[in-house]
Amino acid sequence: MTEQTPPDDLGTRAGWEALADRLLGAVEPFASPGLGQYRLPGRASQSGQESDGLEGYARTFLLAAFRIAGARGEVDQRLVDRYAAGLAAGTDPASGPGEAWLPIADRTQPMVEAASIALGLHETRPWLWDRLDDKVRRHVVDWLGGFIGAEPHDNNWLLFQVVAEQFLASVGAPHSQADIDRGLDRIEDWYRGDGWYTDGDGRHFDYYNGWAMHLYPLLWARIAGASADTGRVAAYRERLRQFLGVYAHFIGGDGAPMHQGRSLVYRWAAAAPLWMGELADCTPLSPGVTRRATSGILRHFTANGVPDERGLLTLGWHRPFLPMAQDYSGPASPYWASKGFVGLLLPPEHPAWTAPEEQLPVEKGDFSLALPQPGWLLHGTRADGVVRLINHGTDHQPRDPDEPPTADPHYAKFGYSTATAPETGEAAWRLGVDGHLALLPAGADPAEAPGEPRRRIHRVGVAEGLASSWHEARMAGDPQPYEIATTSLVHGRYEVRVHRVSAPAGATVRDGGYAVAGESVAGDALPAETGAGWAVARGARVASAVVALHGWDAETGVAQATDANALGPRSATPYLLRRAHPGGRTVHVTLVVLSGEPLDAAWLHAHTTVAVASAEEVTVRLPDGTELHG
């Protein structure tokens, strides 16, 4: 067994290099005889094993490329030779199945992997490409040439075509400038301002903003060099600068990235935009903050068992956990974590490697940050290092009304954080307790009844400490849509949710807090009918509570689940209920708390007051005397 890199070393360049070497060494036994594919153990993706084998080569090659280029070729020559041999085998059609790569065709997975190969070839050009024989170079050009005139998906995939064809241009090979210009033009349609892109049409805000929409245009500029459109490059640099100004707030005091959005199995790819800001000289962060943020992310995962005892990255967050992985993810998909090593392209003497680490925003003090473009509120607390994301604008829904709606727990919840994950096991998501307000049929068991998920989110507004939205809710057995309008007010560790609920007479309304998870969890609840209604779930690190302030007149509870959460085998979610809804429109006010400090829900209830003057005028006075109006 390879020994784990000590977490304390991960703040240094040598620590990052050692971890890169460990990852690259661990995958070597899974290479095909000719080294063209890496067939890693685990669940196959929807694209099949041949595609997964190519993915294993391409994504680990990207890591190898950053390692080789960052060391100016001063690495074990066997690493360079290994990937050179793989290029020869993979691009030669005569190699046959299990070795040769699938061709690049419209909207197929090889498009994704080709971009990593092109980027790796560019960055290692003096040590790899320039030393390949002419036959291998012709085969590589022919294979990458499958991109010319091809149709990627209309999202970040267009950037794969951009970087691959720009590499072809850089080596004097056939390419289409029209393809390159089309891709770069198209992402302009998705730029929303303040450093935020949506990944394709609609409201798809997640980590792809950083590790795709910002990363690839500036990597394209590195390949294009002097031929790059200076106006485009200036715009990309300024957008990344704006994005990084808020992005550092997304990282918890323990280095945990925010657990929201798809493809989270890429883990420390979350560090990629931070490094790119240094590479492109366009970051507003000091080198010490960049170093703290990137190495904090790396330390977080290594401290929680990543990579595993074999040195491999698995489909999961800390532990392997398939329910959080998308169908397109195969055994080698997590190796897009390689993007997080792009900082190795900085020279060893760069201040981002040498400056003393400085504090993250959440380590400096409590904060609340409004992000109007994605429709989010962030609020972080210094005492426990937890950052929370309140979602009133991102739903990952198709824009075409004829397409069936999706129900993705990584986008639909009211709240996400750096210390929790949404319930994503099949049964738990079907129930939809955590971070969700559900309408249930009369007489339904609140801990067992399915809750129809939140779908299209209609953003009303986002301002300092406040965000509002509405959505249509459905109830099992009832085709009628009902409107739920919600305003979230944040201060410190507190969130107050004010729900205006339209529902049929007799329905049950259920509001859930954050799910906590770990090896063991516990829960307590006191019914609202006692006049002191609350529920709390406790894990090893954090506790999650919901406190009934107004409109909750029946029992409370804690829903518990097994193998439903990426952060541990046991999970629990506190919830409040309103039985026998009178019909029409009602107001429900909930105090939601997620805290790594001691949490006394009964004390919170006793020291929080609410005044509901009308359906549109609610005032809550928090225990510290702060008044919130919603």
VENSUL-V186192 format. One record per backbone hydrogen bond with DSSP energy under -0.5 kcal/mol. CO is the residue of the C=O (numbers start at 1). NH is the residue of the N-H. Records with the same first field share a line. If there is no record, write none. Layout:
CO = NH, NH
//
This chain:
6 = 9
7 = 10
8 = 11
9 = 12, 15
12 = 16
13 = 17
14 = 18
15 = 19
16 = 20
17 = 21
18 = 22
19 = 23
20 = 24
21 = 25
22 = 26
23 = 27
24 = 28
27 = 30
28 = 31
30 = 39
32 = 35
37 = 32
38 = 40
45 = 48
48 = 52
49 = 53
50 = 54
51 = 55
52 = 56
53 = 38, 57
54 = 58
55 = 59
56 = 60
57 = 61
58 = 62
59 = 63
60 = 64
61 = 65
62 = 66
63 = 67
64 = 68
65 = 69
66 = 70
67 = 71
68 = 73
69 = 72
71 = 74
73 = 75
76 = 79, 80
77 = 81
78 = 82
79 = 83
80 = 84
81 = 85
82 = 86
83 = 87
84 = 88
85 = 89
86 = 90
87 = 91
88 = 92
89 = 92
90 = 101
91 = 93
92 = 95
93 = 96
96 = 99, 100
103 = 105
105 = 108
108 = 111
109 = 112, 113
110 = 114
111 = 115
112 = 116
113 = 117
114 = 118
115 = 119
116 = 120
117 = 121
118 = 122
119 = 123
120 = 124
122 = 125
124 = 127, 128
125 = 130
128 = 131, 132
129 = 132
133 = 137
134 = 138
135 = 139
136 = 140
137 = 141
138 = 142
139 = 143
140 = 144
141 = 145
143 = 146
144 = 147
145 = 148
147 = 150
150 = 152
151 = 107
153 = 155
155 = 158
156 = 159, 160
157 = 160, 161
158 = 162
159 = 163
160 = 164
161 = 165
162 = 166
163 = 167
164 = 168
165 = 169
166 = 170
167 = 171
168 = 171, 173
169 = 172
175 = 177
176 = 180
177 = 181
178 = 182
179 = 183
180 = 184
181 = 185
182 = 186
183 = 187
184 = 188
185 = 188, 189
186 = 189
187 = 190
188 = 191
190 = 192, 198
193 = 196
196 = 192, 193
198 = 200
203 = 205, 395, 396
204 = 199, 206
206 = 209
207 = 210, 211
208 = 212, 213
209 = 214
210 = 215
212 = 216
214 = 218
215 = 219
216 = 220
217 = 221
218 = 222
219 = 223
220 = 224
221 = 225
224 = 227
225 = 228
228 = 230
229 = 233
230 = 234
231 = 235
232 = 236
233 = 237
234 = 238
235 = 239
236 = 240
237 = 241
238 = 242
239 = 243
240 = 244
241 = 245
242 = 246
243 = 246, 247
244 = 248
246 = 249
247 = 250
248 = 251
252 = 255
256 = 252
258 = 260
263 = 266
264 = 267
266 = 269
267 = 270
268 = 271
269 = 272
271 = 275
272 = 276
273 = 277
274 = 278
275 = 278, 279
276 = 280
277 = 282, 283
278 = 281
286 = 289, 290
287 = 291
288 = 292, 358
289 = 293
290 = 294
291 = 295
292 = 296
293 = 297
294 = 298
295 = 299
296 = 300
297 = 301
298 = 302
299 = 303
301 = 304, 306
302 = 305
308 = 311
312 = 308
314 = 316
315 = 321
319 = 317
321 = 324
322 = 325
326 = 329
327 = 46
328 = 330
330 = 333
332 = 335
333 = 336
334 = 337
335 = 338
336 = 339
337 = 340
338 = 341
339 = 342
341 = 344
342 = 345
343 = 346
347 = 350
350 = 353, 354
351 = 355
360 = 363, 364
361 = 364, 365
367 = 380
369 = 378
370 = 372
371 = 375, 376
375 = 392
376 = 371
377 = 390
378 = 369
379 = 388
380 = 367
381 = 385, 386
385 = 253
386 = 381
387 = 418
388 = 379, 390
389 = 391, 416
390 = 377, 392
393 = 395
399 = 401
400 = 403
407 = 409
408 = 411, 412
409 = 413
410 = 261
414 = 391
416 = 389
417 = 259
425 = 429
426 = 430
427 = 431
428 = 432, 433
430 = 451
433 = 436
435 = 414
436 = 438, 512
438 = 440, 510
440 = 508
441 = 444
444 = 446
445 = 448, 449
450 = 452
456 = 458
457 = 459
458 = 470
461 = 468
463 = 466
465 = 490
466 = 463
467 = 488
468 = 460, 461
469 = 486
470 = 458
471 = 484
473 = 482
474 = 439
475 = 478
478 = 475
482 = 473
483 = 502
484 = 471
485 = 500
486 = 469
487 = 498
488 = 467
489 = 496
491 = 494
493 = 594
494 = 491
495 = 497, 592
496 = 489, 498
497 = 499, 590
498 = 487
499 = 501, 588
500 = 485, 502
501 = 503, 586
503 = 584
504 = 507
506 = 580
507 = 581
508 = 440
509 = 578
510 = 438
511 = 576
513 = 435
514 = 574
516 = 572
518 = 570
522 = 538
524 = 536
526 = 534
527 = 530, 532
528 = 531
533 = 548
534 = 526
535 = 546
536 = 524
537 = 544
538 = 522
542 = 539
543 = 595
544 = 537
545 = 593
546 = 535
547 = 549, 591
550 = 589
551 = 553
554 = 528
557 = 575
559 = 573
561 = 571
564 = 424, 425
565 = 568
566 = 318, 319
568 = 565
569 = 563
570 = 518
571 = 561
572 = 516
573 = 559
574 = 513
575 = 557
576 = 511
577 = 554
578 = 509
581 = 506
584 = 503
586 = 501
588 = 499
589 = 549, 550
590 = 497, 592
591 = 547
592 = 495
593 = 545
595 = 543
599 = 601
600 = 604
601 = 605
602 = 606
603 = 607
605 = 608
609 = 621
611 = 613, 619
614 = 617
617 = 613, 614
618 = 630
619 = 611
620 = 622, 628
621 = 609
622 = 625
626 = 622
628 = 620
//
